[in-house]
Amino acid sequence: MNVKNTLSLLLTLLFITACVPANQSGAGLPPTSTPAPPPTANPTASPLQRYYVPTYYSNFYIDIVEGSQFENKLIIYSPLPTEQWASIVEAFNDHYPWIVVETSQLSDEQVIQIYQGHRNSGQPTADLIVSSDMLGWFNMIDEGEILTYASPEAAFLPEWSRPAVGIYTLSSDPMVLIFNKINFPEKLIGLQDLSDRIDAAPGYLRQRVILLNPASDPLAFSANWFFSESANLDEWLLLSEIGSSAPLLYDRENTTVEEIGRGTAYAAYFVPTNDIYPRLTTYPFIDIAFLPEGQPILARHIAITQGASHPNAAKLMLDFILSQEGQMVMSFNGLTPYRSDIRQVTNYHLDNVAESIGGPRNLIFVSLDRDMLDPVARADFLARWEAALQGQ
C-alpha cells in the first residue's frame, strides 16, 4: 500500500471524526497526516512535512529522521510471517525509502532468547522486537534491555497498551473459539455453548476438540492464566466438562487452523485471530466466535532494544506502527488494531470485538503479570488445569 492510497483513507477518517460532536468519543483526536506543499513553497513549513509524518510531531523529530539516514537499515525479530510485514514495510518505505528493513520470523520465545544470546556474545542483533512471551519481557525489563523511548503516539494510546516504560503494543488479537461450519451448522456462540454441545452429543465430539496445551505453549498458558482470573464463569468446571470429550492437546506449532478447516477436528479455542484471518480464503468453512464469558486479547508487545545498532530507524518504525496509518495498514493483514480513532475505517478493530460481547468489561488482556514469574504458582496452576481436564 503506498502513501497516496493510505492517505486517502486517512482523509476519510479525518472527515468522519470532524463530524463527531465535541462531547463524543471522537473529541480530542490528533490531527491526521495529510500531504503538504514542498517546504520551499512556504518558508515557515516544517522540514518534517516532506516525510508525511503526523503534524503533531515535534520539529525536533527531524533529528531522528536525519539520524536514520546514516543507519540505512533496520533489523526486526518477530513471530509475524514475512507476508504480514510486507505491506507494513512498503508503507513505511513510502515515508523513509532509504531504510532497508530486514525481518526474521521466530517463535515468541525465540525472539527474546536469540536477541539475548546475540547480546551476550557481542553479535549484531535486533533493533526492534515483537513478542507475546510474557516471561521473556520481564527478563528484558530486569536486565535493562529495553530502550527508554517516549513515542509521540503514546498520548493517543490506551493505558493497557503501554505496560512498561519503552514497551508498546503492536496489535490486540483476540484468542477465539474456532470451528468448522459443516460440523456445527448452528453457530457456536461461546465456550459454555461448546460445553453444552459436548454434553448433548459426547460421542460426536469425542477427540474432535483441540485444546492448546498450557504446559508446552506459552501463549496458551497466558490465555488460561488470565481467563481463570477474570472470566465470568468457573474455568475449572468448564474445563472438566470439555475434558469429558477427550480433547486433543496441541501446541500452536501444530496445524490447528488447518485441521479445523479440513474438518478433521471440529473446534478449538484460545486461537489468535492472527493465525486464522489469513487462512479464511483457503478454508472457507472456518468460522469463529468471540467469547462472551470473557474474551482473551493477546497484546503483541513491541520495543526498541538497548542493543540496537539502528536506533533511529527503529524509532521511526515504532512510531509508524503506533500511528493511525500504521494501525490501518496492519488491519489489512489480519492483525487487530486498537486505536479508537481508526475504528470507522478498518475491517477488524478491538472496539468491534468489545461491542459484540457486551462491552469492554468482557475483554481480558493477556499482558504482563509478575505473578507468572513464580515457579511454584506456575506449577500449581498447571497441576490444577490438568486435574480439571481429567474431571478431578
Number of C-alpha atoms within 10 A of each C-alpha: 15 14 18 13 10 17 17 13 17 20 14 13 18 19 12 15 21 13 10 12 10 11 8 9 12 17 14 12 13 17 11 19 20 18 15 15 10 13 14 9 9 10 9 8 14 15 16 20 19 14 16 17 20 21 15 12 14 11 12 10 15 16 11 15 17 12 15 22 16 13 16 16 19 24 20 21 25 26 20 19 12 14 9 17 18 15 18 23 24 17 21 23 17 15 17 20 15 15 22 15 20 14 21 16 15 17 18 22 20 18 23 25 15 15 22 21 13 15 17 9 8 10 12 13 19 29 25 28 25 23 25 26 22 23 17 19 23 17 15 17 15 10 10 12 19 23 19 15 13 14 17 15 18 15 10 16 17 12 11 13 21 16 15 15 13 17 23 25 26 24 27 25 27 27 27 22 23 27 27 26 20 14 17 13 8 8 15 22 15 21 24 18 12 22 20 14 16 20 15 11 11 16 11 13 22 18 18 20 23 22 22 26 20 21 17 13 15 20 25 22 20 24 23 23 20 18 23 17 12 20 19 12 15 13 21 18 15 18 20 19 20 28 23 18 21 16 20 16 16 18 18 19 9 11 11 23 24 16 19 25 26 15 19 15 23 24 29 27 23 24 25 22 21 20 17 21 18 15 15 14 9 11 19 12 16 24 21 23 19 23 26 19 21 25 29 29 25 26 25 23 24 25 25 28 24 17 21 22 17 23 22 24 30 27 22 21 24 23 17 23 24 25 25 25 23 22 23 28 26 21 18 18 18 20 27 28 29 26 21 17 20 22 17 14 15 16 13 22 25 20 17 15 21 19 11 14 20 13 13 16 11 21 24 21 22 25 24 20 14 10 10 17 15 10 10 11 12 16 12 11 19 18 13 14 24 18 15 19 21 15 16 11
